[in-house]
Amino acid sequence: MRAMILAAGRGERMRPLTDTTPKPLLQAGGKPLVVWHIERLVKAGINEIIINHAWLGHLIEAALQDGRRWGARISYSSEPQALETAGGIARALDFFRDEAFLVINGDIWCDWDPVEALQQGALLAHTKKLAWLLLTANPEHHASGDFLLSPSHEVLDNPAPGHAGALTFTGIGVYRPALFRDIEKSRAARLAPLLRQAMQTHQVTGRQYTGIWVDVGTPARLSALDRQLGGLASPAG
């Protein structure tokens, strides 16, 4: 399995930190956010990684290079302007060789083990489903959640904001290339509408994750994560 780390966003809520540093290179617990992902992926046996970038992308390439210092092989997908999540994935689709692949938002921190992605990728191929999503309990800043999860692990659209059973999408998912084949590679496209369309035909599965997950979207959350990681042993160690 191959993986993609999404790193093309401007990080407006992180300004002024992101005026000179792309968000995935901001540090928490003594290392850049993106490096936590790379180390965890390699530990799980997923070392072929592509990273998309737009804002200050040259700094990402200069910092990570080919990834060999972490045992990874990193490729890059440069976007003249950010293409949103689905558009960025579609632009890099050839990298995945028509096989199920893992995507992780570059601006989150999570202690989830990507080994599970290998299992879920095989299940998607077997069942012909299009996507598997990792969901979590709603954080304070996103109390309405995103999707519902059925007892049979099917992910459903959330028709009523504030639904008691709603969960938040972590930004971690496994997808089959077929989900993105109708998207032009140079056109911006959001992921949520694609997923909701696939949910209408029962093509999306998932599960709730109860470990540590942080949407590192503001300087305050970054500082809080940095303090939290100072008291945790490194998962990559």
C-alpha positions as CSV (number, residue, x, y, z in Angstrom):
1,M,0.0,0.0,0.0
2,R,1.1,3.6,-0.7
3,A,0.1,6.7,1.2
4,M,-0.5,10.4,0.7
5,I,0.0,13.1,3.2
6,L,-2.0,16.2,2.4
7,A,0.1,19.4,2.9
8,A,-1.2,21.9,0.3
9,G,-3.3,24.1,2.6
10,R,-2.4,27.8,3.4
11,G,-3.2,27.4,7.1
12,E,-5.0,30.7,7.5
13,R,-6.1,30.0,11.0
14,M,-2.4,29.4,11.9
15,R,-1.2,32.8,10.9
16,P,1.2,34.4,11.5
17,L,3.0,31.1,12.1
18,T,2.2,29.9,8.5
19,D,3.3,33.1,6.9
20,T,6.8,31.8,6.7
21,T,6.4,28.1,7.5
22,P,4.0,25.6,5.9
23,K,1.7,24.1,8.4
24,P,3.0,20.5,8.2
25,L,6.4,21.7,9.2
26,L,5.2,23.4,12.4
27,Q,6.7,21.5,15.4
28,A,5.0,19.7,18.3
29,G,6.8,17.5,20.7
30,G,10.2,18.3,19.1
31,K,9.5,17.4,15.5
32,P,7.4,18.7,12.6
33,L,3.8,17.4,12.4
34,V,4.5,15.7,9.0
35,V,7.4,13.8,10.5
36,W,5.2,12.2,13.1
37,H,3.1,10.8,10.1
38,I,6.1,9.7,8.1
39,E,7.6,7.8,11.1
40,R,4.4,6.1,11.9
41,L,3.8,5.1,8.3
42,V,7.3,3.6,7.9
43,K,6.9,1.7,11.2
44,A,3.7,0.2,9.8
45,G,5.5,-0.9,6.6
46,I,4.1,1.8,4.4
47,N,7.2,3.6,3.0
48,E,6.1,4.8,-0.4
49,I,4.6,8.2,0.3
50,I,3.5,11.2,-1.8
51,I,3.0,14.6,-0.3
52,N,1.1,17.3,-2.2
53,H,2.0,21.0,-1.6
54,A,1.2,24.5,-2.8
55,W,1.9,27.2,-0.2
56,L,5.7,27.3,0.5
57,G,6.0,23.8,-1.0
58,H,9.7,24.2,-1.7
59,L,10.3,24.4,2.1
60,I,8.6,21.0,2.5
61,E,10.7,19.4,-0.2
62,A,13.9,21.0,1.3
63,A,13.1,19.8,4.8
64,L,12.0,16.2,3.9
65,Q,13.9,15.6,0.6
66,D,13.5,12.0,-0.5
67,G,12.6,10.7,2.9
68,R,15.5,8.2,3.2
69,R,16.5,9.4,6.7
70,W,13.2,7.9,8.0
71,G,13.4,4.9,5.7
72,A,10.7,6.3,3.4
73,R,10.6,7.1,-0.3
74,I,8.9,10.4,-0.7
75,S,7.5,11.8,-3.9
76,Y,5.8,15.2,-4.3
77,S,2.8,16.5,-6.1
78,S,3.1,20.2,-6.7
79,E,0.0,22.2,-7.1
80,P,0.2,25.8,-8.6
81,Q,-2.7,26.6,-6.3
82,A,-4.3,24.3,-3.7
83,L,-6.8,21.9,-5.4
84,E,-8.7,21.0,-2.2
85,T,-8.6,17.4,-0.9
86,A,-10.2,15.5,-3.7
87,G,-8.6,17.6,-6.4
88,G,-5.2,17.0,-4.8
89,I,-5.7,13.3,-4.6
90,A,-6.9,13.1,-8.2
91,R,-3.8,15.0,-9.4
92,A,-1.6,12.3,-7.7
93,L,-3.8,9.3,-8.6
94,D,-1.3,7.6,-10.9
95,F,1.1,7.2,-7.9
96,F,-1.2,4.6,-6.4
97,R,-1.0,2.1,-9.3
98,D,-4.8,1.5,-9.3
99,E,-4.6,0.0,-5.7
100,A,-6.3,1.1,-2.5
101,F,-4.3,3.8,-0.7
102,L,-4.2,5.7,2.6
103,V,-4.6,9.5,2.9
104,I,-3.7,11.4,6.0
105,N,-4.3,15.2,6.6
106,G,-0.9,16.8,7.3
107,D,-2.3,19.1,10.0
108,I,-3.5,16.5,12.5
109,W,-1.8,14.5,15.2
110,C,-3.0,11.0,15.9
111,D,-1.6,7.9,17.6
112,W,-3.6,5.6,15.3
113,D,-1.6,2.7,13.9
114,P,-1.5,2.7,10.1
115,V,-1.2,-1.1,10.0
116,E,-5.0,-1.0,10.1
117,A,-5.0,0.7,6.7
118,L,-3.4,-2.4,5.1
119,Q,-6.3,-4.6,6.4
120,Q,-8.9,-2.1,5.3
121,G,-7.4,-1.7,1.9
122,A,-7.7,-5.4,1.4
123,L,-11.3,-5.4,2.6
124,L,-12.2,-2.5,0.2
125,A,-10.7,-4.5,-2.7
126,H,-12.7,-7.6,-1.7
127,T,-16.0,-5.9,-1.1
128,K,-15.7,-3.3,-3.9
129,K,-16.5,-0.5,-1.4
130,L,-15.0,2.9,-2.3
131,A,-13.8,4.3,1.0
132,W,-13.1,3.5,4.7
133,L,-13.0,6.4,7.2
134,L,-11.6,6.8,10.7
135,L,-14.0,8.7,12.8
136,T,-13.7,10.1,16.3
137,A,-15.7,11.8,19.0
138,N,-16.5,15.4,18.3
139,P,-14.1,17.9,19.6
140,E,-15.3,21.2,21.2
141,H,-14.5,23.2,18.1
142,H,-16.6,20.9,15.9
143,A,-19.4,19.8,18.1
144,S,-21.9,19.1,15.3
145,G,-19.7,16.3,13.8
146,D,-19.6,15.1,10.2
147,F,-21.1,11.7,9.7
148,L,-23.0,8.9,11.3
149,L,-21.8,5.3,11.9
150,S,-24.2,2.4,11.7
151,P,-23.9,-0.8,13.9
152,S,-22.7,-2.6,10.7
153,H,-19.8,0.0,10.3
154,E,-21.4,1.8,7.4
155,V,-20.7,5.5,7.3
156,L,-23.8,7.6,6.7
157,D,-24.4,11.2,5.9
158,N,-25.5,13.3,8.8
159,P,-28.7,15.0,7.7
160,A,-29.3,17.0,10.9
161,P,-26.4,19.1,12.4
162,G,-26.2,18.3,16.1
163,H,-27.4,14.8,15.7
164,A,-26.6,12.9,18.9
165,G,-24.8,10.1,17.1
166,A,-22.7,12.2,14.8
167,L,-18.9,11.7,14.7
168,T,-16.0,13.7,13.3
169,F,-13.9,12.6,10.4
170,T,-10.3,12.5,11.5
171,G,-8.8,13.2,8.1
172,I,-7.6,9.6,7.9
173,G,-9.1,7.4,5.2
174,V,-8.4,4.5,2.8
175,Y,-9.8,4.9,-0.7
176,R,-10.0,3.1,-3.9
177,P,-9.0,5.1,-7.0
178,A,-12.4,4.7,-8.6
179,L,-13.8,7.3,-6.1
180,F,-11.7,10.0,-7.8
181,R,-11.7,8.9,-11.5
182,D,-14.2,11.5,-12.7
183,I,-12.3,14.5,-11.2
184,E,-10.2,16.5,-13.6
185,K,-6.6,16.5,-12.4
186,S,-6.3,20.3,-12.6
187,R,-9.6,21.2,-11.0
188,A,-10.2,22.0,-7.4
189,A,-12.6,19.5,-5.7
190,R,-13.7,18.9,-2.2
191,L,-13.7,15.4,-0.7
192,A,-17.0,15.6,1.4
193,P,-19.4,15.8,-1.6
194,L,-17.7,12.7,-3.1
195,L,-18.0,10.8,0.1
196,R,-21.6,11.8,0.5
197,Q,-22.4,10.7,-3.0
198,A,-20.7,7.3,-2.3
199,M,-22.7,7.0,1.0
200,Q,-25.9,7.2,-1.0
201,T,-25.0,3.8,-2.6
202,H,-23.6,2.3,0.6
203,Q,-20.0,2.4,-0.5
204,V,-18.4,3.9,2.6
205,T,-17.4,2.0,5.7
206,G,-15.5,3.1,8.8
207,R,-15.0,2.9,12.6
208,Q,-14.7,5.1,15.6
209,Y,-11.3,5.7,17.0
210,T,-11.0,6.3,20.7
211,G,-7.3,7.1,21.0
212,I,-5.6,10.5,20.8
213,W,-6.5,12.7,17.8
214,V,-5.9,16.5,17.5
215,D,-6.9,18.8,14.7
216,V,-4.0,21.1,14.9
217,G,-5.8,24.1,13.4
218,T,-4.8,27.1,15.5
219,P,-1.7,28.3,17.4
220,A,-3.4,27.5,20.7
221,R,-4.1,23.9,19.7
222,L,-0.5,23.6,18.5
223,S,0.8,24.8,21.8
224,A,-1.5,22.5,23.7
225,L,-0.3,19.5,21.6
226,D,3.3,20.5,22.2
227,R,2.7,20.4,25.9
228,Q,0.9,17.1,25.8
229,L,3.6,15.4,23.7
230,G,6.2,16.6,26.2
231,G,4.7,14.2,28.6
232,L,4.3,11.3,26.2
233,A,6.8,8.8,25.0
234,S,7.3,9.0,21.3
235,P,5.2,6.4,19.4
236,A,7.9,6.2,16.8
237,G,10.6,5.4,19.4
